[in-house]
Amino acid sequence: MSDAQTQIDETVKAHDVVLFMKGTKSMPQCGFSSRVAGVLNYMGVEYTDVNVLADEAIRSGIKEYSDWPTIPQLYVKGEFIGGCDIVTEMTLSGELDALFEKNGVAYSKEAADKIREANA
Ligand SMILES: N[C@@H](CCC(=O)N[C@@H](CS)C(=O)NCC(=O)O)C(=O)O
């Protein structure tokens, strides 16, 4: 594995929830990243953010790692979950709640319900 692949692999295995994004969770620099970070922030999920704009090798490396062409990318327990569209759909369908519950990731169900109510 290249250095970037090793670094990515170690990061997603060391933290329960990791979001590769443009910018940071407190200052996203792209609407798609902002949306996923916003959902996780609102749901009170503890997660590690990796700013791909800070490292070109990670920006290209994460696409190779997941075989997914875009950023953001959400990982739970080392597994690639999806980007903005998938995470949005999973939030609205309740699949994200189920995924967090299955993996013992703490989140606010009340906040998730509020997102669903607002988008009903
Ligand atoms: N439909 C995508 C939207 C994300 C997207 O299109 N990201 C683009 C623009 S931020 C991207 O990562 N392009 C490759 C790059 O900038 O390296 C999703 O669901 O996440």
The ligand as an SDF file (V2000), in Angstrom:
LIG
                    3D

 20 19  0  0  0  0  0  0  0  0999 V2000
  -23.2440   13.5120   -5.5840 N   0  0  0  0  0  0  0  0  0  0  0  0
  -22.0840   13.6270   -4.7430 C   0  0  0  0  0  0  0  0  0  0  0  0
  -21.7030   15.0890   -4.6190 C   0  0  0  0  0  0  0  0  0  0  0  0
  -20.2630   15.2840   -4.2050 C   0  0  0  0  0  0  0  0  0  0  0  0
  -19.4420   15.8540   -5.3320 C   0  0  0  0  0  0  0  0  0  0  0  0
  -19.9120   15.9760   -6.4710 O   0  0  0  0  0  0  0  0  0  0  0  0
  -18.1740   16.2070   -5.0140 N   0  0  0  0  0  0  0  0  0  0  0  0
  -17.3240   16.7740   -6.0190 C   0  0  0  0  0  0  0  0  0  0  0  0
  -17.2670   18.2880   -5.8490 C   0  0  0  0  0  0  0  0  0  0  0  0
  -16.9650   18.8210   -4.1790 S   0  0  0  0  0  0  0  0  0  0  0  0
  -15.9160   16.1600   -5.8760 C   0  0  0  0  0  0  0  0  0  0  0  0
  -15.5760   15.6040   -4.8680 O   0  0  0  0  0  0  0  0  0  0  0  0
  -15.1130   16.2450   -6.9580 N   0  0  0  0  0  0  0  0  0  0  0  0
  -13.7930   15.6730   -6.9740 C   0  0  0  0  0  0  0  0  0  0  0  0
  -12.7840   16.5050   -6.2630 C   0  0  0  0  0  0  0  0  0  0  0  0
  -13.0380   17.6960   -6.0180 O   0  0  0  0  0  0  0  0  0  0  0  0
  -11.7010   15.9900   -5.9660 O   0  0  0  0  0  0  0  0  0  0  0  0
  -22.3960   13.0390   -3.3590 C   0  0  0  0  0  0  0  0  0  0  0  0
  -23.4800   12.5100   -3.1700 O   0  0  0  0  0  0  0  0  0  0  0  0
  -21.5540   13.1260   -2.4380 O   0  0  0  0  0  0  0  0  0  0  0  0
  1  2  1  0
  2  3  1  0
  2 18  1  0
  3  4  1  0
  4  5  1  0
  5  6  2  0
  5  7  1  0
  7  8  1  0
  8  9  1  0
  8 11  1  0
  9 10  1  0
 11 12  2  0
 11 13  1  0
 13 14  1  0
 14 15  1  0
 15 16  2  0
 15 17  1  0
 18 19  2  0
 18 20  1  0
M  END
$$$$
